[in-house]
Amino acid sequence: MYEGKFYVIKLNAIDLGQLLDGLETRAEAWEKTATYHRSGISPSDFIIEESSGAEEAEQIAKHYRSIISKIVKQTEHQP
């Protein structure tokens, strides 16, 4: 729906750090969900995300990692 549309968002360094931290947390949750689906083992401090299986969870985790990577690359090219 929005794939062809791009946005410019301005954040201060603290807010950017918070955004990246939140995305990192979500990526890790989906990576752990994929691991759970493959191994059946879940850490006690972890809530499994709802997904159809390891492949879906892995794809979602990769999407979060892709977003993080795009943001980091864009911030590296700024003064």
Secondary structure in CASP SS format (residue, H / E / C, confidence):
PFRMAT SS
TARGET T0000
AUTHOR 0000-0000-0000
METHOD secondary structure of the structure
MODEL  1
M C 1.00
Y C 1.00
E C 1.00
G C 1.00
K C 1.00
F C 1.00
Y C 1.00
V C 1.00
I C 1.00
K C 1.00
L C 1.00
N C 1.00
A H 1.00
I H 1.00
D H 1.00
L H 1.00
G H 1.00
Q H 1.00
L H 1.00
L H 1.00
D H 1.00
G H 1.00
L H 1.00
E H 1.00
T H 1.00
R H 1.00
A H 1.00
E H 1.00
A H 1.00
W H 1.00
E H 1.00
K H 1.00
T H 1.00
A H 1.00
T H 1.00
Y H 1.00
H H 1.00
R H 1.00
S H 1.00
G C 1.00
I C 1.00
S C 1.00
P C 1.00
S C 1.00
D C 1.00
F C 1.00
I C 1.00
I C 1.00
E C 1.00
E C 1.00
S C 1.00
S C 1.00
G C 1.00
A H 1.00
E H 1.00
E H 1.00
A H 1.00
E H 1.00
Q H 1.00
I H 1.00
A H 1.00
K H 1.00
H H 1.00
Y H 1.00
R H 1.00
S H 1.00
I H 1.00
I H 1.00
S H 1.00
K H 1.00
I H 1.00
V H 1.00
K H 1.00
Q H 1.00
T H 1.00
E H 1.00
H C 1.00
Q C 1.00
P C 1.00
END
